[in-house]
Amino acid sequence: MNQAQTDSLRFAYAEIGKDDEEPPGKRSGSSSLTLTRGLALAVESPDSDKSPPEDVKQNDTQVKKIIHLHRYMFRRRFFPSASTAEWNDWQWQIRNRIMDVETLSRMIALTTDETDALTCNGNGLPFSITPYYASLIDPNDPSQALRKTMVPVMTETVHAPEESGDPLGEDNMSPVPGLVHRYPDRVLFLTTQFCSAYCRYCTRSRIMNRDAGYEFNPRQWDQAIDYIAQTPVIRDVVLSGGDPMTLSDDRLEYLLSNLRRIPHVEMIRIGTKVPAVLPQRVTSKLVRMLKKYHPLYMSVHFTHPDELTPETSQACNRLADAGIPLGSQTVLLAGVNDDVDTMKRLMQGLLRIRVRPYYLYQCDPIIGSSHFRTPVRKGLEIIRGLRGHTSGYAVPSYVIDAPGGGGKIPILPDYVQGYDGTELVMKNYQDRYYRYPDCDPAHIQ
């Protein structure tokens, strides 16, 4: 660590003692999050309640502790009475989530655009962030990736003609409430409309508003379970929502145990963003319960490398240690993760915490999503920048979930160039051409 970095860290530590009433964005110098981002990759323990050291020494041990700095400052400033046990309690996190403009404005310097979006009267996607995830947000930079995915802007109120509240046609493929049967052998089981934190590009934002007429309760669950039991072709059930991991242990086990009793259900998957926004939810008790219902898989929603904290790593490792294969699902978002370097850091970081990159989604054309959607060529560019330039395990499948219910369609760069006689002509990641002798006579005129 050079002298400039050391001086910045000393300044950041000094910030802890500043007046707690000083509004965000008014301090001298850079924000503490900006000062510390990128200076550490790991810490000794995410559960530590120790104050940061008085001085910053130029050695790796101190650098590894810096990742705690901003969250320590955030917790001391905005939740001074919260103990370590409370902060690491997932139910405390949910009870204390930030849900209104007044509370958020004390934590970050809101732009006029953000304030207007938070205060406008609408019936769209609710606003909610867990204290833990809010501590990852830069209070002074509205262009920070995580901030853009959680804090609304007025573009959300713009409805482009190609956008729809239900772009995937899920409501038209529901034989019973809360169950989507699109593919022959698998179903999507919507268990709840609740998330601990709401991503602003949510595909199912239509169901999150409690005034929209969607109901999720044990009676509806039983209808869905009965349908699955009476439909032998179904071998794969995906629990989603909302976020099923925000259900209590008992309710989640009710679903898993009843599904596991159905002989033709071979595998169960859980789709969740909990390890990223509420890693405290992944308790030892929860993991012991989940282990009883193998084969059980988990699709975890990750957006940006800034989410790969020690807490998230601990949560994913607990799940992996319980024998639960973890796959990541990432939505390609303009100004958030739409460059090769960011995506490579995310995918390689996921592998380090034992999460296999699975899907890279083109952003669905939901209402108010125009500022998030990238051209498809951007996704192809990212896949070209990953394939051959990093481990194959770190390269997800780039897919478009076809509007209208067509399902996931893989989108690939133009590696196959065509035929020259009996040889297949291919282009590799270095744009060099190679030939393969193809014995299939179908292409020969």
Beta strands, then each sheet from edge to edge (+ up, - down):
strand 1: 179-183
strand 2: 186-190
strand 3: 236-240
strand 4: 267-272
strand 5: 296-301
strand 6: 326-332
strand 7: 356-362
strand 8: 397-402
strand 9: 407-410
strand 10: 416-420
strand 11: 423-427
strand 12: 433-437
sheet 1: 1+ 2- 3- 4- 5- 6- 7- 8- 9+
sheet 2: 10+ 11- 12+
end
